[in-house]
């Protein structure tokens, strides 16, 4: 299980780094907001653009389920998986740039 969660974390970090490449001045951080130590870990991603918070995503690490999020004026839709959410954000920024 730990190998799978480490792979998921690495993929999330990779997508966040890609977002940083797409949008100049974007930074991010991931906080562990809750863990029962067994099978329920909630992580929060905070996304900043030029030091102003533009997004916040809470998701469950083990299954990738997004619990809640906001990102600029991106239309909300739930349920969604974290990988899909990050790809949607990258797509949103690419569409906005063109």
Secondary structure as UniProt FT lines:
FT   HELIX           2..22
FT   TURN            24..25
FT   STRAND          26..35
FT   STRAND          41..49
FT   TURN            50..51
FT   STRAND          52..60
FT   TURN            61..63
FT   STRAND          65..71
FT   TURN            72..73
FT   HELIX           82..97
//
